[in-house]
Amino acid sequence: MTEAVDGIQIEEALQIIDSGLGDFIKRDLLTSSEVADLLLDLRSVLTFVPVEPAQPASSN
């Protein structure tokens, strides 16, 4: 990963982890798709890089 992860992304990732673990702790078994979904959610939050609007070209 070339971009730095900011504090907001880390907070969002921690919220996802806390929510997922809270749901999973009540159960004995997890499906692989549930674990994959949690990991994909984390990956999408941690790799999100906002796209800045393109600067209009100057007409010099």
Jmol script that loads the backbone (N, CA, C; Angstrom):
load data "model"
ATOM      1  N   MET A   1       0.851  -1.160   0.000  1.00  0.00           N
ATOM      2  CA  MET A   1       0.000   0.000   0.000  1.00  0.00           C
ATOM      3  C   MET A   1       0.901   1.228   0.000  1.00  0.00           C
ATOM      4  N   THR A   2       0.673   2.116  -0.934  1.00  0.00           N
ATOM      5  CA  THR A   2       1.546   3.270  -1.071  1.00  0.00           C
ATOM      6  C   THR A   2       1.009   4.501  -0.342  1.00  0.00           C
ATOM      7  N   GLU A   3      -0.273   4.586  -0.131  1.00  0.00           N
ATOM      8  CA  GLU A   3      -0.864   5.739   0.544  1.00  0.00           C
ATOM      9  C   GLU A   3      -0.903   5.506   2.045  1.00  0.00           C
ATOM     10  N   ALA A   4      -0.725   6.559   2.814  1.00  0.00           N
ATOM     11  CA  ALA A   4      -0.796   6.467   4.271  1.00  0.00           C
ATOM     12  C   ALA A   4      -2.254   6.356   4.701  1.00  0.00           C
ATOM     13  N   VAL A   5      -2.492   5.589   5.743  1.00  0.00           N
ATOM     14  CA  VAL A   5      -3.830   5.435   6.295  1.00  0.00           C
ATOM     15  C   VAL A   5      -4.019   6.526   7.335  1.00  0.00           C
ATOM     16  N   ASP A   6      -5.124   7.281   7.227  1.00  0.00           N
ATOM     17  CA  ASP A   6      -5.329   8.359   8.187  1.00  0.00           C
ATOM     18  C   ASP A   6      -6.132   7.885   9.389  1.00  0.00           C
ATOM     19  N   GLY A   7      -6.230   8.741  10.394  1.00  0.00           N
ATOM     20  CA  GLY A   7      -6.902   8.395  11.642  1.00  0.00           C
ATOM     21  C   GLY A   7      -8.361   8.039  11.461  1.00  0.00           C
ATOM     22  N   ILE A   8      -9.032   8.711  10.535  1.00  0.00           N
ATOM     23  CA  ILE A   8     -10.450   8.429  10.299  1.00  0.00           C
ATOM     24  C   ILE A   8     -10.626   7.019   9.763  1.00  0.00           C
ATOM     25  N   GLN A   9      -9.751   6.609   8.850  1.00  0.00           N
ATOM     26  CA  GLN A   9      -9.833   5.258   8.296  1.00  0.00           C
ATOM     27  C   GLN A   9      -9.585   4.216   9.389  1.00  0.00           C
ATOM     28  N   ILE A  10      -8.646   4.485  10.269  1.00  0.00           N
ATOM     29  CA  ILE A  10      -8.364   3.546  11.351  1.00  0.00           C
ATOM     30  C   ILE A  10      -9.556   3.448  12.292  1.00  0.00           C
ATOM     31  N   GLU A  11     -10.181   4.580  12.608  1.00  0.00           N
ATOM     32  CA  GLU A  11     -11.366   4.566  13.464  1.00  0.00           C
ATOM     33  C   GLU A  11     -12.499   3.771  12.826  1.00  0.00           C
ATOM     34  N   GLU A  12     -12.710   3.966  11.526  1.00  0.00           N
ATOM     35  CA  GLU A  12     -13.752   3.214  10.820  1.00  0.00           C
ATOM     36  C   GLU A  12     -13.444   1.722  10.840  1.00  0.00           C
ATOM     37  N   ALA A  13     -12.184   1.357  10.624  1.00  0.00           N
ATOM     38  CA  ALA A  13     -11.790  -0.046  10.639  1.00  0.00           C
ATOM     39  C   ALA A  13     -12.023  -0.648  12.023  1.00  0.00           C
ATOM     40  N   LEU A  14     -11.683   0.085  13.063  1.00  0.00           N
ATOM     41  CA  LEU A  14     -11.894  -0.415  14.424  1.00  0.00           C
ATOM     42  C   LEU A  14     -13.379  -0.585  14.727  1.00  0.00           C
ATOM     43  N   GLN A  15     -14.213   0.306  14.218  1.00  0.00           N
ATOM     44  CA  GLN A  15     -15.659   0.165  14.403  1.00  0.00           C
ATOM     45  C   GLN A  15     -16.174  -1.090  13.704  1.00  0.00           C
ATOM     46  N   ILE A  16     -15.670  -1.354  12.505  1.00  0.00           N
ATOM     47  CA  ILE A  16     -16.074  -2.554  11.768  1.00  0.00           C
ATOM     48  C   ILE A  16     -15.639  -3.811  12.530  1.00  0.00           C
ATOM     49  N   ILE A  17     -14.417  -3.798  13.035  1.00  0.00           N
ATOM     50  CA  ILE A  17     -13.913  -4.946  13.798  1.00  0.00           C
ATOM     51  C   ILE A  17     -14.764  -5.161  15.046  1.00  0.00           C
ATOM     52  N   ASP A  18     -15.010  -4.089  15.803  1.00  0.00           N
ATOM     53  CA  ASP A  18     -15.799  -4.203  17.029  1.00  0.00           C
ATOM     54  C   ASP A  18     -17.202  -4.728  16.748  1.00  0.00           C
ATOM     55  N   SER A  19     -17.807  -4.209  15.687  1.00  0.00           N
ATOM     56  CA  SER A  19     -19.152  -4.657  15.323  1.00  0.00           C
ATOM     57  C   SER A  19     -19.150  -6.128  14.912  1.00  0.00           C
ATOM     58  N   GLY A  20     -18.179  -6.496  14.071  1.00  0.00           N
ATOM     59  CA  GLY A  20     -18.091  -7.887  13.610  1.00  0.00           C
ATOM     60  C   GLY A  20     -17.816  -8.844  14.751  1.00  0.00           C
ATOM     61  N   LEU A  21     -16.885  -8.493  15.618  1.00  0.00           N
ATOM     62  CA  LEU A  21     -16.578  -9.370  16.751  1.00  0.00           C
ATOM     63  C   LEU A  21     -17.751  -9.473  17.709  1.00  0.00           C
ATOM     64  N   GLY A  22     -18.469  -8.371  17.878  1.00  0.00           N
ATOM     65  CA  GLY A  22     -19.656  -8.406  18.729  1.00  0.00           C
ATOM     66  C   GLY A  22     -20.706  -9.377  18.212  1.00  0.00           C
ATOM     67  N   ASP A  23     -20.859  -9.424  16.903  1.00  0.00           N
ATOM     68  CA  ASP A  23     -21.807 -10.370  16.303  1.00  0.00           C
ATOM     69  C   ASP A  23     -21.282 -11.797  16.371  1.00  0.00           C
ATOM     70  N   PHE A  24     -19.986 -11.966  16.132  1.00  0.00           N
ATOM     71  CA  PHE A  24     -19.412 -13.310  16.053  1.00  0.00           C
ATOM     72  C   PHE A  24     -19.254 -13.978  17.411  1.00  0.00           C
ATOM     73  N   ILE A  25     -19.065 -13.219  18.462  1.00  0.00           N
ATOM     74  CA  ILE A  25     -18.759 -13.799  19.771  1.00  0.00           C
ATOM     75  C   ILE A  25     -19.937 -14.598  20.319  1.00  0.00           C
ATOM     76  N   LYS A  26     -21.124 -14.285  19.865  1.00  0.00           N
ATOM     77  CA  LYS A  26     -22.332 -14.958  20.340  1.00  0.00           C
ATOM     78  C   LYS A  26     -22.525 -16.327  19.685  1.00  0.00           C
ATOM     79  N   ARG A  27     -21.724 -16.632  18.679  1.00  0.00           N
ATOM     80  CA  ARG A  27     -21.941 -17.839  17.881  1.00  0.00           C
ATOM     81  C   ARG A  27     -20.757 -18.782  17.981  1.00  0.00           C
ATOM     82  N   ASP A  28     -21.054 -20.054  17.777  1.00  0.00           N
ATOM     83  CA  ASP A  28     -19.998 -21.064  17.807  1.00  0.00           C
ATOM     84  C   ASP A  28     -19.315 -21.220  16.451  1.00  0.00           C
ATOM     85  N   LEU A  29     -20.065 -21.060  15.380  1.00  0.00           N
ATOM     86  CA  LEU A  29     -19.524 -21.265  14.032  1.00  0.00           C
ATOM     87  C   LEU A  29     -19.728 -20.039  13.177  1.00  0.00           C
ATOM     88  N   LEU A  30     -18.780 -19.815  12.304  1.00  0.00           N
ATOM     89  CA  LEU A  30     -18.874 -18.731  11.328  1.00  0.00           C
ATOM     90  C   LEU A  30     -18.706 -19.320   9.941  1.00  0.00           C
ATOM     91  N   THR A  31     -19.425 -18.768   8.995  1.00  0.00           N
ATOM     92  CA  THR A  31     -19.217 -19.212   7.624  1.00  0.00           C
ATOM     93  C   THR A  31     -18.026 -18.466   7.041  1.00  0.00           C
ATOM     94  N   SER A  32     -17.413 -19.084   6.076  1.00  0.00           N
ATOM     95  CA  SER A  32     -16.271 -18.419   5.448  1.00  0.00           C
ATOM     96  C   SER A  32     -16.705 -17.140   4.737  1.00  0.00           C
ATOM     97  N   SER A  33     -17.930 -17.091   4.240  1.00  0.00           N
ATOM     98  CA  SER A  33     -18.386 -15.871   3.566  1.00  0.00           C
ATOM     99  C   SER A  33     -18.557 -14.719   4.557  1.00  0.00           C
ATOM    100  N   GLU A  34     -18.954 -15.015   5.796  1.00  0.00           N
ATOM    101  CA  GLU A  34     -19.067 -13.957   6.805  1.00  0.00           C
ATOM    102  C   GLU A  34     -17.696 -13.369   7.141  1.00  0.00           C
ATOM    103  N   VAL A  35     -16.718 -14.230   7.285  1.00  0.00           N
ATOM    104  CA  VAL A  35     -15.360 -13.768   7.572  1.00  0.00           C
ATOM    105  C   VAL A  35     -14.814 -12.999   6.373  1.00  0.00           C
ATOM    106  N   ALA A  36     -15.056 -13.502   5.177  1.00  0.00           N
ATOM    107  CA  ALA A  36     -14.593 -12.820   3.967  1.00  0.00           C
ATOM    108  C   ALA A  36     -15.242 -11.438   3.844  1.00  0.00           C
ATOM    109  N   ASP A  37     -16.525 -11.345   4.148  1.00  0.00           N
ATOM    110  CA  ASP A  37     -17.211 -10.045   4.089  1.00  0.00           C
ATOM    111  C   ASP A  37     -16.589  -9.050   5.062  1.00  0.00           C
ATOM    112  N   LEU A  38     -16.291  -9.503   6.270  1.00  0.00           N
ATOM    113  CA  LEU A  38     -15.674  -8.629   7.259  1.00  0.00           C
ATOM    114  C   LEU A  38     -14.302  -8.152   6.777  1.00  0.00           C
ATOM    115  N   LEU A  39     -13.520  -9.061   6.239  1.00  0.00           N
ATOM    116  CA  LEU A  39     -12.189  -8.699   5.752  1.00  0.00           C
ATOM    117  C   LEU A  39     -12.269  -7.757   4.549  1.00  0.00           C
ATOM    118  N   LEU A  40     -13.227  -7.988   3.668  1.00  0.00           N
ATOM    119  CA  LEU A  40     -13.394  -7.088   2.516  1.00  0.00           C
ATOM    120  C   LEU A  40     -13.830  -5.696   2.953  1.00  0.00           C
ATOM    121  N   ASP A  41     -14.710  -5.629   3.966  1.00  0.00           N
ATOM    122  CA  ASP A  41     -15.109  -4.329   4.491  1.00  0.00           C
ATOM    123  C   ASP A  41     -13.903  -3.581   5.054  1.00  0.00           C
ATOM    124  N   LEU A  42     -13.071  -4.295   5.806  1.00  0.00           N
ATOM    125  CA  LEU A  42     -11.867  -3.674   6.364  1.00  0.00           C
ATOM    126  C   LEU A  42     -10.933  -3.203   5.268  1.00  0.00           C
ATOM    127  N   ARG A  43     -10.742  -4.049   4.268  1.00  0.00           N
ATOM    128  CA  ARG A  43      -9.842  -3.695   3.172  1.00  0.00           C
ATOM    129  C   ARG A  43     -10.337  -2.459   2.436  1.00  0.00           C
ATOM    130  N   SER A  44     -11.645  -2.383   2.191  1.00  0.00           N
ATOM    131  CA  SER A  44     -12.177  -1.237   1.460  1.00  0.00           C
ATOM    132  C   SER A  44     -12.010   0.053   2.245  1.00  0.00           C
ATOM    133  N   VAL A  45     -12.138  -0.004   3.562  1.00  0.00           N
ATOM    134  CA  VAL A  45     -11.961   1.196   4.380  1.00  0.00           C
ATOM    135  C   VAL A  45     -10.497   1.600   4.420  1.00  0.00           C
ATOM    136  N   LEU A  46      -9.613   0.632   4.558  1.00  0.00           N
ATOM    137  CA  LEU A  46      -8.196   0.941   4.721  1.00  0.00           C
ATOM    138  C   LEU A  46      -7.509   1.327   3.416  1.00  0.00           C
ATOM    139  N   THR A  47      -8.060   0.939   2.280  1.00  0.00           N
ATOM    140  CA  THR A  47      -7.423   1.266   1.015  1.00  0.00           C
ATOM    141  C   THR A  47      -8.114   2.400   0.272  1.00  0.00           C
ATOM    142  N   PHE A  48      -9.133   2.982   0.876  1.00  0.00           N
ATOM    143  CA  PHE A  48      -9.852   4.085   0.249  1.00  0.00           C
ATOM    144  C   PHE A  48      -8.938   5.289   0.139  1.00  0.00           C
ATOM    145  N   VAL A  49      -8.802   5.786  -1.059  1.00  0.00           N
ATOM    146  CA  VAL A  49      -8.025   7.004  -1.304  1.00  0.00           C
ATOM    147  C   VAL A  49      -8.952   7.979  -1.996  1.00  0.00           C
ATOM    148  N   PRO A  50      -9.287   9.096  -1.330  1.00  0.00           N
ATOM    149  CA  PRO A  50     -10.198  10.055  -1.969  1.00  0.00           C
ATOM    150  C   PRO A  50      -9.600  10.614  -3.250  1.00  0.00           C
ATOM    151  N   VAL A  51     -10.448  10.769  -4.241  1.00  0.00           N
ATOM    152  CA  VAL A  51     -10.013  11.311  -5.532  1.00  0.00           C
ATOM    153  C   VAL A  51     -10.288  12.802  -5.520  1.00  0.00           C
ATOM    154  N   GLU A  52      -9.254  13.569  -5.739  1.00  0.00           N
ATOM    155  CA  GLU A  52      -9.405  15.013  -5.785  1.00  0.00           C
ATOM    156  C   GLU A  52      -9.873  15.427  -7.179  1.00  0.00           C
ATOM    157  N   PRO A  53     -10.773  16.412  -7.252  1.00  0.00           N
ATOM    158  CA  PRO A  53     -11.224  16.858  -8.572  1.00  0.00           C
ATOM    159  C   PRO A  53     -10.062  17.428  -9.373  1.00  0.00           C
ATOM    160  N   ALA A  54     -10.112  17.185 -10.642  1.00  0.00           N
ATOM    161  CA  ALA A  54      -9.047  17.688 -11.524  1.00  0.00           C
ATOM    162  C   ALA A  54      -9.078  19.208 -11.562  1.00  0.00           C
ATOM    163  N   GLN A  55      -7.909  19.793 -11.587  1.00  0.00           N
ATOM    164  CA  GLN A  55      -7.795  21.244 -11.689  1.00  0.00           C
ATOM    165  C   GLN A  55      -8.046  21.655 -13.143  1.00  0.00           C
ATOM    166  N   PRO A  56      -8.877  22.681 -13.348  1.00  0.00           N
ATOM    167  CA  PRO A  56      -9.087  23.104 -14.732  1.00  0.00           C
ATOM    168  C   PRO A  56      -7.800  23.653 -15.325  1.00  0.00           C
ATOM    169  N   ALA A  57      -7.569  23.362 -16.566  1.00  0.00           N
ATOM    170  CA  ALA A  57      -6.362  23.840 -17.244  1.00  0.00           C
ATOM    171  C   ALA A  57      -6.469  25.349 -17.442  1.00  0.00           C
ATOM    172  N   SER A  58      -5.386  26.028 -17.195  1.00  0.00           N
ATOM    173  CA  SER A  58      -5.396  27.486 -17.394  1.00  0.00           C
ATOM    174  C   SER A  58      -5.270  27.788 -18.889  1.00  0.00           C
ATOM    175  N   SER A  59      -5.911  28.845 -19.300  1.00  0.00           N
ATOM    176  CA  SER A  59      -5.860  29.206 -20.729  1.00  0.00           C
ATOM    177  C   SER A  59      -4.926  30.375 -20.921  1.00  0.00           C
ATOM    178  N   ASN A  60      -3.667  30.100 -20.784  1.00  0.00           N
ATOM    179  CA  ASN A  60      -2.648  31.158 -20.968  1.00  0.00           C
ATOM    180  C   ASN A  60      -2.253  31.260 -22.397  1.00  0.00           C
TER     181      ASN A  60
END
end "model"
wireframe off; spacefill off
backbone 0.3
color backbone group
